[in-house]
Amino acid sequence: MNTGLLHLHNLLRWVILITLLISIYKLFVKQDALKFTKILLIASHTTLLLGIYQYFTGAVGFQLIKTSGMAVVMKDAASRFWAVEHIFSMVLAITLITIGHIRYKKTQKSGASLILLVIALLLILLAMPWPFKVGVGRPWFPGM
């Protein structure tokens, strides 16, 4: 079950990235982006729930802190990434996505929402376990 949830979590990152880029583009050119920000909101919250489940039940995340202690986790780059950096950055990015969607839905103005979504995109790109990240890399697509 955990493998399936991890694969779903990995696949949803592509949905988030694609809809985030489309939403940013539509907000930038001042087109209606409500449909795409709604899809982005749903995908990001689903991914967050899957990630929180994996954080507390998986081998990396909270289990690292529980078994090794916070001091040891913070000294190791890979452990720190999974136990602290990844989850903190993603929760912050999803919070910005949520605020951006709500602001756009209420005002239909793209200015503040665009800034929030761009910051969220940067956070997500920095905190993703890209295949080229040493020690924490995951494949481009699950099962590869």
C-alpha positions as a Markdown table, in Angstrom:
| # | Residue | x | y | z |
|---|---|---|---|---|
| 1 | Met | 0.0 | 0.0 | 0.0 |
| 2 | Asn | 2.8 | 2.4 | 0.9 |
| 3 | Thr | 4.4 | 1.9 | -2.5 |
| 4 | Gly | 1.1 | 2.7 | -4.3 |
| 5 | Leu | 0.6 | 5.8 | -2.2 |
| 6 | Leu | 4.2 | 6.9 | -2.9 |
| 7 | His | 3.7 | 6.5 | -6.6 |
| 8 | Leu | 0.4 | 8.5 | -6.5 |
| 9 | His | 2.2 | 11.2 | -4.5 |
| 10 | Asn | 5.0 | 11.3 | -7.1 |
| 11 | Leu | 2.5 | 11.4 | -10.1 |
| 12 | Leu | 0.5 | 14.2 | -8.5 |
| 13 | Arg | 3.6 | 16.4 | -8.4 |
| 14 | Trp | 3.4 | 16.6 | -12.2 |
| 15 | Val | -0.3 | 17.6 | -12.1 |
| 16 | Ile | 0.7 | 20.3 | -9.6 |
| 17 | Leu | 3.6 | 21.5 | -11.7 |
| 18 | Ile | 1.6 | 21.6 | -14.9 |
| 19 | Thr | -1.5 | 23.3 | -13.4 |
| 20 | Leu | 0.7 | 25.7 | -11.5 |
| 21 | Leu | 2.5 | 26.8 | -14.6 |
| 22 | Ile | -0.8 | 27.1 | -16.6 |
| 23 | Ser | -2.3 | 29.1 | -13.7 |
| 24 | Ile | 0.7 | 31.4 | -13.5 |
| 25 | Tyr | 0.6 | 32.0 | -17.3 |
| 26 | Lys | -3.2 | 32.7 | -17.3 |
| 27 | Leu | -2.8 | 35.1 | -14.3 |
| 28 | Phe | 0.1 | 36.8 | -16.1 |
| 29 | Val | -1.8 | 37.4 | -19.3 |
| 30 | Lys | -4.9 | 38.3 | -17.3 |
| 31 | Gln | -7.1 | 35.4 | -18.5 |
| 32 | Asp | -9.6 | 33.6 | -16.4 |
| 33 | Ala | -7.6 | 31.1 | -14.3 |
| 34 | Leu | -10.2 | 30.0 | -11.8 |
| 35 | Lys | -10.6 | 26.5 | -13.3 |
| 36 | Phe | -6.9 | 25.8 | -13.2 |
| 37 | Thr | -6.3 | 27.2 | -9.7 |
| 38 | Lys | -9.2 | 25.0 | -8.5 |
| 39 | Ile | -7.5 | 21.9 | -10.0 |
| 40 | Leu | -4.2 | 23.1 | -8.6 |
| 41 | Leu | -5.8 | 23.5 | -5.1 |
| 42 | Ile | -7.4 | 20.0 | -5.2 |
| 43 | Ala | -4.2 | 18.3 | -6.5 |
| 44 | Ser | -2.0 | 20.1 | -4.0 |
| 45 | His | -4.2 | 19.3 | -1.0 |
| 46 | Thr | -4.5 | 15.6 | -2.0 |
| 47 | Thr | -0.7 | 15.4 | -2.4 |
| 48 | Leu | -0.3 | 17.1 | 1.0 |
| 49 | Leu | -2.6 | 14.5 | 2.7 |
| 50 | Leu | -0.7 | 11.7 | 1.1 |
| 51 | Gly | 2.6 | 13.3 | 2.1 |
| 52 | Ile | 1.6 | 13.8 | 5.7 |
| 53 | Tyr | 0.5 | 10.1 | 5.9 |
| 54 | Gln | 3.9 | 9.1 | 4.4 |
| 55 | Tyr | 5.8 | 11.4 | 6.8 |
| 56 | Phe | 4.3 | 9.8 | 9.9 |
| 57 | Thr | 4.1 | 6.2 | 8.7 |
| 58 | Gly | 7.1 | 5.9 | 6.4 |
| 59 | Ala | 10.8 | 5.1 | 7.0 |
| 60 | Val | 11.9 | 8.7 | 6.2 |
| 61 | Gly | 10.4 | 11.7 | 7.9 |
| 62 | Phe | 9.2 | 11.6 | 11.5 |
| 63 | Gln | 10.7 | 8.1 | 11.9 |
| 64 | Leu | 14.2 | 9.5 | 11.4 |
| 65 | Ile | 13.7 | 12.1 | 14.1 |
| 66 | Lys | 12.1 | 9.5 | 16.4 |
| 67 | Thr | 14.9 | 6.9 | 16.1 |
| 68 | Ser | 18.0 | 9.1 | 15.6 |
| 69 | Gly | 17.1 | 12.4 | 17.4 |
| 70 | Met | 16.8 | 15.8 | 15.9 |
| 71 | Ala | 20.5 | 16.7 | 16.4 |
| 72 | Val | 21.6 | 13.7 | 14.3 |
| 73 | Val | 19.0 | 14.3 | 11.6 |
| 74 | Met | 20.0 | 18.0 | 11.2 |
| 75 | Lys | 23.7 | 17.0 | 10.7 |
| 76 | Asp | 22.9 | 14.7 | 7.8 |
| 77 | Ala | 21.8 | 16.4 | 4.6 |
| 78 | Ala | 19.6 | 13.6 | 3.3 |
| 79 | Ser | 17.9 | 13.0 | 6.6 |
| 80 | Arg | 17.4 | 16.7 | 7.1 |
| 81 | Phe | 15.8 | 17.0 | 3.6 |
| 82 | Trp | 13.2 | 14.3 | 4.3 |
| 83 | Ala | 12.5 | 15.1 | 8.0 |
| 84 | Val | 12.4 | 18.9 | 7.8 |
| 85 | Glu | 13.0 | 20.7 | 4.5 |
| 86 | His | 10.7 | 18.8 | 2.2 |
| 87 | Ile | 7.6 | 18.8 | 4.4 |
| 88 | Phe | 8.1 | 22.4 | 5.6 |
| 89 | Ser | 8.6 | 23.8 | 2.1 |
| 90 | Met | 5.7 | 21.9 | 0.7 |
| 91 | Val | 3.3 | 22.9 | 3.5 |
| 92 | Leu | 4.3 | 26.5 | 3.0 |
| 93 | Ala | 3.9 | 26.3 | -0.8 |
| 94 | Ile | 0.5 | 24.7 | -0.5 |
| 95 | Thr | -0.5 | 27.4 | 2.0 |
| 96 | Leu | 0.5 | 30.0 | -0.6 |
| 97 | Ile | -1.4 | 28.2 | -3.3 |
| 98 | Thr | -4.5 | 28.1 | -1.1 |
| 99 | Ile | -4.3 | 31.8 | -0.3 |
| 100 | Gly | -3.6 | 32.7 | -4.0 |
| 101 | His | -6.7 | 30.7 | -5.1 |
| 102 | Ile | -8.9 | 32.3 | -2.5 |
| 103 | Arg | -7.7 | 35.8 | -3.3 |
| 104 | Tyr | -8.2 | 35.3 | -7.0 |
| 105 | Lys | -11.7 | 33.7 | -6.4 |
| 106 | Lys | -12.8 | 36.7 | -4.3 |
| 107 | Thr | -11.3 | 39.6 | -6.3 |
| 108 | Gln | -10.7 | 38.2 | -9.8 |
| 109 | Lys | -7.5 | 40.3 | -9.8 |
| 110 | Ser | -4.3 | 38.5 | -10.7 |
| 111 | Gly | -1.6 | 40.7 | -9.0 |
| 112 | Ala | -1.3 | 39.2 | -5.5 |
| 113 | Ser | -2.3 | 35.7 | -6.6 |
| 114 | Leu | 0.3 | 35.7 | -9.3 |
| 115 | Ile | 3.1 | 36.6 | -6.8 |
| 116 | Leu | 1.9 | 34.0 | -4.4 |
| 117 | Leu | 1.8 | 31.3 | -7.0 |
| 118 | Val | 5.3 | 32.2 | -8.3 |
| 119 | Ile | 6.7 | 32.0 | -4.8 |
| 120 | Ala | 4.9 | 28.6 | -4.3 |
| 121 | Leu | 6.4 | 27.4 | -7.6 |
| 122 | Leu | 9.9 | 28.3 | -6.5 |
| 123 | Leu | 9.5 | 26.6 | -3.1 |
| 124 | Ile | 8.2 | 23.4 | -4.8 |
| 125 | Leu | 11.0 | 23.3 | -7.4 |
| 126 | Leu | 13.6 | 23.7 | -4.6 |
| 127 | Ala | 12.1 | 21.1 | -2.3 |
| 128 | Met | 11.3 | 18.4 | -4.8 |
| 129 | Pro | 13.4 | 15.3 | -4.7 |
| 130 | Trp | 14.7 | 15.6 | -8.3 |
| 131 | Pro | 16.6 | 12.6 | -9.7 |
| 132 | Phe | 19.9 | 14.7 | -9.8 |
| 133 | Lys | 19.7 | 15.6 | -6.1 |
| 134 | Val | 22.4 | 13.5 | -4.5 |
| 135 | Gly | 21.1 | 11.3 | -1.6 |
| 136 | Val | 17.4 | 12.2 | -1.9 |
| 137 | Gly | 16.7 | 11.9 | -5.7 |
| 138 | Arg | 13.6 | 10.1 | -6.9 |
| 139 | Pro | 12.9 | 9.0 | -10.5 |
| 140 | Trp | 11.1 | 11.3 | -12.9 |
| 141 | Phe | 8.2 | 8.9 | -12.9 |
| 142 | Pro | 7.3 | 6.2 | -10.3 |
| 143 | Gly | 8.5 | 2.7 | -11.1 |
| 144 | Met | 11.4 | 3.9 | -13.4 |
